[in-house]
Amino acid sequence: MNTLKIPEKSSISPKTSFFAAFTDFLPLITAIIFLFLLVFLPDISGKSVRMSLNTCYFALLPSLFPFMVCGEIIFSLGCGSLSFGFAGKVFEKFTGINEKGFSVFLFGSLCGLPTGSKYALTLYKNGAISKSDCEKLMGVSNNAGLGFVVAGIGGAFFGSLLFGAVLYVCQVTASLITAHLLFGKQASVSVTKTLPPPEKKTFFVALTSAVSDASVNFVKICGFVIFFSTVSGFVGYFSQTFHLPVLFSATLISFFEITGACSSLAGIATEGSHVFACCVNILTFFAVGFSGISVHFQTCSLASEFNISMKKYFLTKLLSGVICAFLGAIFFVVSEF
């Protein structure tokens, strides 16, 4: 005899169901709102695009692209898998990341965003480091490059190479401190499988491939700069419309995209008192340490094919931004820069 089964009551509450639906439709809603802003505020978007193109041409191209090419050449010739002896062992002891990750940290910090994460994923793909170490290394090594920070942000935006040099040192230091705080007590995971010898490339092949890859990545970076600069332009417009504090809008912009954020912050650094200028400079340190949502989106797209968790990455970058800002604050207090 068949019994009538009463369906069980759903354990999902209406609030949970509404929140899930809202989360699913949020990207679509955001895109529609952004489209309407583009249509009804063309002057704001046009000005932001022109400014971002100017930034890409005069700041990013000379200070980032050559470093990207050099980094690609070095890695393709096999230098990326070196442990650097004593320096690599100190790096592993301090950060809890495999000593081979030191090359990624070094070249990623020299060549710029988002090459650090790209090199970390390359080592993982080649079997040189474990998945766990790759997840740690992606955030630690994904730093703004030496030329971009010193010449681009310091020289072009703030008119001071010294400011750029201090900013770069604080950024790299913040990354190492963050790695020590988050992973220093963890042991790196050894890779035991035997790897085939790496494919040898001639310098001509390495150079051709490096220029090609760097060109593609540079165009992608410029695309993200243009998009998020437009977003920052709308943030600034509504901040002025509703008479919001300048530091409030500057703080929001510092989360979006590092190039546009630093350019905007440099523009308002001289508009107020010395204390206001220090606050703006500290926000700049945070923007560089955090690296911006724009870079994080690029990193997510690189990591998607490897099934890499991004939790450690986002935590690392957020803490790096906070520590970099803290180091910057100490510098301004001590030096009265």
C-alpha positions as CSV (number, residue, x, y, z in Angstrom):
1,M,0.0,0.0,0.0
2,N,1.4,3.3,-1.1
3,T,1.6,6.0,1.5
4,L,1.3,9.6,0.7
5,K,4.5,11.4,1.4
6,I,4.2,15.0,2.7
7,P,7.0,17.1,1.1
8,E,9.4,18.4,3.7
9,K,9.4,22.1,4.4
10,S,12.3,23.9,2.8
11,S,15.0,24.8,5.2
12,I,15.8,27.9,3.1
13,S,14.4,31.0,4.7
14,P,12.8,33.8,2.6
15,K,15.6,36.1,3.7
16,T,18.3,33.7,2.5
17,S,16.5,33.1,-0.7
18,F,16.2,36.9,-1.3
19,F,19.8,37.5,-0.5
20,A,20.9,34.7,-2.9
21,A,18.7,36.1,-5.7
22,F,20.0,39.6,-5.0
23,T,23.7,38.4,-5.2
24,D,23.0,36.6,-8.5
25,F,21.5,39.7,-10.1
26,L,23.9,42.3,-8.5
27,P,26.5,42.1,-11.4
28,L,23.7,42.6,-14.0
29,I,22.2,45.5,-12.0
30,T,25.6,47.1,-11.6
31,A,26.3,46.8,-15.3
32,I,22.9,48.4,-16.2
33,I,23.5,51.3,-13.8
34,F,27.0,51.8,-15.3
35,L,25.5,51.8,-18.8
36,F,23.0,54.5,-17.9
37,L,25.8,56.6,-16.4
38,L,27.7,56.3,-19.6
39,V,24.7,57.4,-21.6
40,F,23.6,60.3,-19.4
41,L,27.0,61.5,-18.2
42,P,29.1,61.3,-21.4
43,D,31.3,64.3,-20.4
44,I,32.4,62.6,-17.2
45,S,33.2,59.3,-18.9
46,G,34.9,61.0,-21.9
47,K,37.1,63.1,-19.6
48,S,38.0,60.0,-17.5
49,V,38.9,57.9,-20.6
50,R,41.1,60.7,-22.1
51,M,42.9,61.1,-18.7
52,S,43.5,57.4,-18.4
53,L,44.8,57.1,-22.0
54,N,47.2,60.0,-21.2
55,T,48.3,58.1,-18.1
56,C,48.9,54.9,-20.0
57,Y,51.0,56.7,-22.6
58,F,53.1,59.0,-20.5
59,A,53.3,57.0,-17.2
60,L,52.7,53.3,-17.8
61,L,54.3,52.7,-21.2
62,P,57.8,54.0,-20.3
63,S,57.9,52.8,-16.7
64,L,56.2,49.4,-17.0
65,F,56.4,47.8,-20.5
66,P,60.2,47.5,-20.7
67,F,60.3,45.8,-17.3
68,M,57.6,43.4,-18.4
69,V,59.6,42.4,-21.5
70,C,62.8,41.9,-19.4
71,G,61.0,39.8,-16.8
72,E,59.5,37.6,-19.5
73,I,62.9,37.1,-21.1
74,I,64.5,36.2,-17.8
75,F,61.8,33.7,-16.9
76,S,61.6,32.1,-20.3
77,L,65.4,31.4,-20.2
78,G,65.0,29.4,-17.0
79,C,66.1,31.9,-14.3
80,G,62.6,31.8,-12.7
81,S,63.2,28.3,-11.2
82,L,66.4,29.2,-9.4
83,S,66.4,29.3,-5.6
84,F,69.1,32.0,-5.2
85,G,70.9,29.9,-2.5
86,F,71.1,31.6,0.8
87,A,68.6,34.3,-0.1
88,G,66.1,31.7,-1.1
89,K,66.5,29.8,2.2
90,V,66.1,33.0,4.2
91,F,63.0,33.8,2.2
92,E,61.5,30.4,2.9
93,K,62.3,30.6,6.6
94,F,60.8,34.1,6.9
95,T,57.7,33.6,4.7
96,G,56.9,29.9,4.9
97,I,57.0,29.7,1.1
98,N,59.2,27.4,-1.0
99,E,62.7,28.9,-1.6
100,K,62.1,28.8,-5.4
101,G,59.4,31.4,-4.8
102,F,62.1,34.0,-4.1
103,S,62.7,34.4,-7.8
104,V,59.0,35.1,-8.3
105,F,59.0,37.6,-5.5
106,L,62.1,39.3,-6.8
107,F,61.1,39.6,-10.5
108,G,57.5,40.2,-9.7
109,S,58.5,43.2,-7.5
110,L,60.9,44.5,-10.1
111,C,58.7,44.1,-13.2
112,G,55.3,45.0,-11.9
113,L,51.7,44.0,-11.8
114,P,50.4,41.4,-12.5
115,T,53.6,39.6,-13.4
116,G,54.2,38.3,-9.8
117,S,51.0,36.2,-9.9
118,K,51.7,35.1,-13.5
119,Y,55.2,33.9,-12.5
120,A,53.9,32.1,-9.4
121,L,51.3,30.3,-11.6
122,T,54.1,29.4,-14.1
123,L,56.1,27.7,-11.3
124,Y,53.1,25.8,-10.2
125,K,52.3,24.8,-13.7
126,N,55.8,23.5,-14.2
127,G,55.7,21.6,-10.9
128,A,58.4,23.6,-9.2
129,I,56.1,24.6,-6.2
130,S,53.0,23.2,-4.6
131,K,49.5,24.5,-4.9
132,S,49.5,25.8,-1.3
133,D,52.8,27.7,-1.9
134,C,51.4,29.1,-5.1
135,E,48.3,30.5,-3.3
136,K,50.6,32.2,-0.8
137,L,53.1,33.4,-3.4
138,M,50.6,35.0,-5.7
139,G,49.7,37.8,-3.2
140,V,53.1,38.2,-1.8
141,S,54.9,38.7,-5.1
142,N,52.2,40.7,-7.0
143,N,53.7,44.1,-6.4
144,A,53.9,47.3,-8.4
145,G,57.2,47.5,-10.3
146,L,60.3,49.5,-9.4
147,G,60.1,51.8,-12.5
148,F,56.4,52.4,-12.2
149,V,56.5,53.3,-8.5
150,V,59.6,55.4,-8.5
151,A,59.4,57.1,-12.0
152,G,55.6,56.8,-12.6
153,I,54.0,57.5,-9.2
154,G,56.8,59.3,-7.6
155,G,58.3,61.3,-10.5
156,A,55.3,61.8,-12.9
157,F,52.4,62.1,-10.4
158,F,54.0,63.5,-7.2
159,G,57.0,65.2,-8.7
160,S,59.4,63.4,-6.3
161,L,61.6,60.4,-7.0
162,L,62.4,60.2,-3.3
163,F,58.7,59.8,-2.6
164,G,58.5,57.0,-5.1
165,A,61.6,55.3,-3.7
166,V,60.2,55.3,-0.2
167,L,56.8,54.1,-1.5
168,Y,58.5,51.2,-3.3
169,V,60.6,50.2,-0.2
170,C,57.5,50.3,2.0
171,Q,55.5,48.2,-0.4
172,V,58.1,45.4,-0.7
173,T,58.6,45.5,3.1
174,A,54.9,45.3,3.7
175,S,54.6,42.2,1.5
176,L,57.3,40.4,3.4
177,I,55.9,41.4,6.8
178,T,52.4,40.2,5.6
179,A,53.9,36.9,4.5
180,H,55.6,36.4,7.8
181,L,52.5,37.2,9.8
182,L,50.2,35.0,7.7
183,F,52.4,32.1,6.7
184,G,55.7,32.4,8.6
185,K,54.9,29.6,11.0
186,Q,53.7,27.3,8.3
187,A,56.1,24.9,6.5
188,S,56.4,25.0,2.8
189,V,55.0,21.9,1.0
190,S,57.8,20.0,-0.9
191,V,57.2,18.9,-4.5
192,T,58.4,15.3,-4.8
193,K,57.5,14.4,-8.4
194,T,60.3,14.2,-10.9
195,L,60.2,17.0,-13.5
196,P,61.3,16.7,-17.1
197,P,64.2,19.0,-18.0
198,P,62.9,22.5,-19.1
199,E,62.7,23.2,-22.7
200,K,65.7,25.3,-23.8
201,K,65.0,28.5,-25.8
202,T,67.3,30.6,-27.8
203,F,67.6,34.3,-27.0
204,F,65.9,35.2,-30.2
205,V,62.9,33.0,-29.4
206,A,62.8,34.2,-25.8
207,L,62.9,37.9,-26.9
208,T,60.2,37.4,-29.6
209,S,57.9,35.6,-27.1
210,A,58.6,38.1,-24.4
211,V,57.7,41.2,-26.5
212,S,54.5,39.4,-27.7
213,D,53.4,38.3,-24.2
214,A,54.3,41.7,-22.6
215,S,52.4,43.6,-25.4
216,V,49.2,41.5,-24.8
217,N,49.4,41.9,-21.0
218,F,50.1,45.6,-21.3
219,V,47.1,46.2,-23.5
220,K,45.0,44.3,-20.9
221,I,46.4,46.5,-18.1
222,C,45.5,49.6,-20.1
223,G,42.0,48.3,-20.6
224,F,41.5,47.8,-16.9
225,V,43.0,51.3,-16.2
226,I,40.6,52.9,-18.6
227,F,37.5,51.1,-17.2
228,F,38.3,51.7,-13.5
229,S,39.3,55.3,-14.2
230,T,35.8,55.8,-15.6
231,V,34.4,54.3,-12.4
232,S,36.6,56.6,-10.4
233,G,35.4,59.6,-12.5
234,F,31.7,58.8,-11.6
235,V,32.7,58.4,-7.9
236,G,34.3,61.8,-8.0
237,Y,31.3,63.4,-9.8
238,F,28.7,62.1,-7.3
239,S,31.0,63.1,-4.4
240,Q,31.1,66.7,-5.6
241,T,27.3,66.6,-6.4
242,F,26.4,65.5,-2.8
243,H,29.2,67.5,-1.2
244,L,30.9,64.5,0.3
245,P,34.3,64.9,1.9
246,V,37.2,64.7,-0.5
247,L,39.0,62.1,1.6
248,F,35.9,59.9,1.4
249,S,35.9,59.8,-2.3
250,A,39.7,59.4,-2.4
251,T,39.4,56.4,-0.1
252,L,36.9,54.8,-2.4
253,I,39.0,55.4,-5.4
254,S,42.1,53.9,-3.7
255,F,40.4,50.5,-3.8
256,F,39.7,50.5,-7.5
257,E,42.8,50.9,-9.7
258,I,46.3,51.8,-8.6
259,T,47.3,54.1,-11.5
260,G,44.1,56.2,-11.6
261,A,44.0,56.3,-7.8
262,C,47.6,57.6,-7.4
263,S,47.0,60.1,-10.2
264,S,43.8,61.4,-8.5
265,L,45.5,61.4,-5.1
266,A,48.4,63.4,-6.4
267,G,46.0,65.9,-7.8
268,I,44.4,66.7,-4.5
269,A,47.5,66.4,-2.3
270,T,48.1,70.1,-2.4
271,E,44.5,71.3,-1.9
272,G,44.5,71.4,1.9
273,S,46.7,71.6,5.0
274,H,49.8,69.6,5.8
275,V,47.7,67.1,7.8
276,F,45.4,66.7,4.7
277,A,48.4,66.1,2.5
278,C,49.8,63.5,4.9
279,C,46.4,61.7,4.8
280,V,46.4,61.7,1.0
281,N,50.0,60.4,0.9
282,I,49.1,57.6,3.4
283,L,46.1,56.7,1.2
284,T,48.6,56.5,-1.7
285,F,50.7,54.0,0.2
286,F,47.6,51.9,0.9
287,A,46.6,52.0,-2.8
288,V,50.0,50.7,-3.9
289,G,50.1,48.1,-1.2
290,F,46.6,46.9,-1.9
291,S,47.2,47.1,-5.7
292,G,43.6,47.7,-6.6
293,I,40.6,45.6,-7.6
294,S,41.6,46.0,-11.2
295,V,44.8,44.0,-10.7
296,H,42.9,41.5,-8.6
297,F,40.4,40.8,-11.4
298,Q,43.4,40.2,-13.8
299,T,44.9,37.8,-11.3
300,C,41.6,35.9,-10.9
301,S,41.4,35.5,-14.7
302,L,44.9,34.1,-14.7
303,A,44.3,31.7,-11.8
304,S,40.9,30.4,-13.1
305,E,42.3,27.7,-15.3
306,F,44.4,26.3,-12.5
307,N,41.5,26.0,-9.9
308,I,43.5,28.1,-7.5
309,S,41.7,29.5,-4.3
310,M,41.9,33.3,-4.1
311,K,41.2,33.6,-0.3
312,K,44.9,33.8,0.7
313,Y,45.6,36.2,-2.1
314,F,42.9,38.7,-1.2
315,L,43.8,38.5,2.5
316,T,47.4,39.0,1.7
317,K,46.8,42.1,-0.5
318,L,44.4,43.7,2.0
319,L,46.8,43.3,4.9
320,S,49.7,44.4,2.7
321,G,47.8,47.6,1.9
322,V,47.2,48.3,5.6
323,I,50.8,47.6,6.6
324,C,52.2,49.7,3.7
325,A,50.0,52.6,4.8
326,F,51.2,52.2,8.4
327,L,54.8,52.2,7.3
328,G,54.1,55.3,5.3
329,A,52.6,57.0,8.3
330,I,55.7,56.2,10.4
331,F,57.9,57.7,7.6
332,F,55.9,60.9,7.4
333,V,55.9,61.4,11.2
334,V,59.6,60.7,11.6
335,S,60.9,62.5,8.6
336,E,58.3,65.4,8.3
337,F,58.5,64.9,4.6
